[in-house]
Amino acid sequence: MTADSESGDATPLCELLTGQRIAKGWSQGDLVAKLHTRSGNDSVTREEISRWERGKRIPGPYWRQWLGDVLDTPSRELELAAAVARRRRRTIIG
């Protein structure tokens, strides 16, 4: 993820997750399976991954931690991307 120095804008979480998953050659189902295995928690579904990737929902801190682990992405990068997603959501809704 890169930040644009003039606008202060960065990649929203939905785009970051999708891009990293596709770069690894994984389906949404593959990502779910890896999250289940790594976290020991099987509560996330492929449908939830789809919501995250479409920007309909933003994964909470618990799942962002595991996403970072599975996708080999620093937690700071995911936090920044989540903040960008929240800011964009407020702009669209507000």
Backbone as numpy.savetxt, mean C-alpha at the origin, in Angstrom:
# Nx Ny Nz CAx CAy CAz Cx Cy Cz
9.65 5.00 -4.67 8.80 6.17 -4.67 9.69 7.39 -4.67
9.31 8.37 -5.45 10.09 9.59 -5.47 9.19 10.76 -5.15
9.73 11.69 -4.46 8.98 12.91 -4.15 9.32 13.96 -5.19
8.34 14.72 -5.60 8.56 15.82 -6.52 8.93 17.03 -5.68
10.14 17.54 -5.84 10.65 18.58 -4.95 9.88 19.89 -5.05
9.30 20.19 -6.19 8.60 21.46 -6.33 7.21 21.41 -5.72
6.47 20.33 -5.93 5.10 20.26 -5.43 5.02 19.56 -4.09
6.09 18.88 -3.68 6.06 18.14 -2.43 5.18 16.90 -2.53
4.80 16.54 -3.74 3.91 15.41 -3.94 4.72 14.13 -4.07
4.12 13.04 -3.70 4.76 11.73 -3.81 3.71 10.73 -4.24
4.12 9.52 -4.46 3.22 8.46 -4.90 2.25 8.08 -3.80
0.95 8.03 -4.11 -0.01 7.56 -3.10 0.13 6.05 -2.89
-0.30 5.60 -1.75 -0.12 4.21 -1.37 -0.73 3.24 -2.38
-1.88 3.56 -2.93 -2.52 2.65 -3.88 -1.60 2.37 -5.07
-0.96 3.40 -5.60 -0.06 3.22 -6.74 1.22 2.51 -6.34
1.72 2.83 -5.16 2.94 2.19 -4.68 2.74 0.68 -4.51
1.64 0.29 -3.86 1.37 -1.13 -3.64 1.21 -1.88 -4.95
0.41 -1.31 -5.83 0.18 -1.96 -7.13 1.48 -2.13 -7.89
2.26 -1.05 -7.96 3.52 -1.10 -8.71 4.49 -2.11 -8.15
4.61 -2.16 -6.83 5.56 -3.10 -6.23 5.10 -4.55 -6.39
3.80 -4.77 -6.26 3.27 -6.14 -6.43 3.52 -6.62 -7.86
3.19 -5.78 -8.82 3.36 -6.15 -10.22 4.83 -6.33 -10.57
5.69 -5.48 -10.01 7.14 -5.60 -10.27 7.68 -6.94 -9.79
7.06 -7.50 -8.76 7.48 -8.81 -8.25 6.82 -9.96 -9.02
5.89 -9.61 -9.92 5.21 -10.63 -10.70 4.14 -11.37 -9.92
3.61 -10.74 -8.88 2.62 -11.39 -8.02 1.21 -10.95 -8.38
0.27 -11.86 -8.23 -1.14 -11.52 -8.31 -1.57 -10.99 -6.95
-2.77 -10.45 -6.87 -3.29 -10.02 -5.57 -3.40 -11.23 -4.64
-3.78 -12.37 -5.19 -3.86 -13.60 -4.40 -2.51 -14.01 -3.84
-1.47 -13.84 -4.65 -0.11 -14.15 -4.18 0.26 -13.26 -2.99
-0.06 -11.98 -3.11 0.25 -11.04 -2.02 -0.50 -11.43 -0.75
-1.75 -11.79 -0.89 -2.54 -12.24 0.27 -1.88 -13.44 0.92
-1.50 -14.42 0.13 -0.88 -15.64 0.67 0.41 -15.31 1.41
1.21 -14.41 0.85 2.46 -14.02 1.50 2.19 -13.26 2.81
1.18 -12.40 2.81 0.81 -11.70 4.04 0.32 -12.68 5.10
-0.50 -13.65 4.70 -0.99 -14.67 5.65 0.18 -15.43 6.27
1.09 -15.88 5.41 2.24 -16.67 5.88 3.14 -15.88 6.81
3.49 -14.68 6.39 4.45 -13.87 7.14 3.85 -13.37 8.46
2.58 -12.92 8.43 1.98 -12.32 9.63 1.35 -13.35 10.55
0.97 -14.51 10.00 0.24 -15.49 10.79 -1.22 -15.09 10.99
-1.65 -14.08 10.25 -3.01 -13.54 10.36 -3.69 -13.69 9.00
-4.79 -14.43 8.97 -5.45 -14.66 7.68 -6.69 -13.80 7.48
-6.75 -12.65 8.15 -7.95 -11.81 8.04 -7.98 -10.92 6.80
-6.85 -10.74 6.13 -6.86 -9.92 4.92 -7.24 -10.80 3.73
-8.01 -10.23 2.80 -8.49 -10.96 1.63 -8.00 -10.31 0.35
-8.17 -11.02 -0.75 -7.82 -10.46 -2.05 -8.69 -9.23 -2.33
-9.93 -9.27 -1.89 -10.83 -8.14 -2.08 -10.31 -6.90 -1.35
-9.75 -7.11 -0.16 -9.20 -5.98 0.60 -7.96 -5.42 -0.11
-7.13 -6.29 -0.65 -5.97 -5.84 -1.42 -6.45 -4.98 -2.59
-7.50 -5.43 -3.26 -8.07 -4.67 -4.37 -8.53 -3.29 -3.93
-9.19 -3.22 -2.78 -9.64 -1.91 -2.25 -8.44 -1.00 -1.98
-7.37 -1.57 -1.41 -6.16 -0.79 -1.14 -5.57 -0.27 -2.45
-5.50 -1.13 -3.44 -4.87 -0.76 -4.71 -5.71 0.22 -5.52
-7.00 0.22 -5.32 -7.88 1.17 -6.01 -8.02 2.48 -5.24
-7.43 2.55 -4.05 -7.51 3.75 -3.24 -8.83 3.90 -2.50
-9.61 2.83 -2.45 -10.89 2.88 -1.73 -10.68 2.82 -0.23
-9.62 2.17 0.19 -9.25 2.07 1.60 -7.75 2.23 1.73
-7.32 2.62 2.90 -5.90 2.73 3.20 -5.60 1.73 4.31
-4.67 0.81 4.07 -4.37 -0.16 5.12 -3.86 0.54 6.38
-4.29 0.02 7.51 -3.86 0.59 8.78 -2.41 0.25 9.09
-1.90 0.79 10.19 -0.50 0.57 10.55 -0.11 -0.91 10.66
-1.01 -1.73 11.17 -0.70 -3.16 11.30 -0.37 -3.77 9.95
-1.26 -3.58 8.98 -1.03 -4.17 7.66 0.06 -3.46 6.88
0.25 -2.16 7.10 1.36 -1.46 6.43 2.69 -2.06 6.88
2.79 -2.41 8.15 4.02 -3.04 8.65 4.29 -4.34 7.90
3.27 -5.18 7.76 3.45 -6.46 7.08 3.65 -6.28 5.58
2.98 -5.29 4.99 3.20 -5.01 3.58 4.65 -4.62 3.33
5.20 -3.80 4.21 6.60 -3.40 4.08 7.52 -4.60 4.17
7.20 -5.50 5.08 8.01 -6.70 5.26 7.96 -7.59 4.01
6.76 -7.83 3.52 6.57 -8.73 2.37 7.10 -8.10 1.07
6.89 -6.79 0.91 7.30 -6.12 -0.33 8.71 -5.53 -0.26
9.40 -5.75 0.86 10.75 -5.22 1.05 10.78 -3.70 0.85
9.86 -3.03 1.51 9.72 -1.58 1.41 9.86 -0.96 2.79
10.67 0.07 2.93 10.82 0.70 4.24 9.49 1.25 4.77
9.28 1.10 6.06 8.02 1.56 6.66 7.83 3.06 6.44
8.91 3.83 6.45 8.81 5.29 6.23 8.23 5.59 4.86
8.61 4.80 3.86 8.09 5.00 2.51 6.59 4.72 2.46
6.16 3.67 3.14 4.73 3.34 3.18 3.94 4.39 3.96
4.52 4.90 5.04 3.85 5.94 5.83 3.67 7.21 5.01
4.71 7.59 4.28 4.62 8.77 3.42 3.56 8.57 2.34
3.54 7.40 1.73 2.56 7.11 0.68 1.13 7.11 1.26
0.96 6.63 2.49 -0.36 6.65 3.14 -0.78 8.09 3.41
0.16 8.93 3.83 -0.14 10.34 4.09 -0.56 11.04 2.80
0.12 10.72 1.70 -0.24 11.30 0.39 -1.65 10.86 0.01
-1.96 9.59 0.22 -3.30 9.08 -0.10 -4.37 9.79 0.72
-4.10 9.98 2.01 -5.08 10.68 2.87 -5.25 12.12 2.42
-4.16 12.78 2.07 -4.23 14.18 1.62 -5.04 14.27 0.32
-4.78 13.36 -0.60 -5.55 13.38 -1.86 -7.03 13.09 -1.63
-7.31 12.18 -0.72 -8.69 11.83 -0.41 -9.42 13.05 0.14
-8.78 13.80 1.05 -9.40 15.01 1.62 -9.63 16.05 0.54
-8.72 16.17 -0.40 -8.84 17.15 -1.48 -10.03 16.80 -2.36
-10.19 15.53 -2.67 -11.28 15.09 -3.55 -12.63 15.21 -2.84
-12.68 14.79 -1.60 -13.94 14.80 -0.84 -14.29 16.22 -0.41
-13.28 16.95 0.04 -13.51 18.30 0.59 -13.66 19.30 -0.47
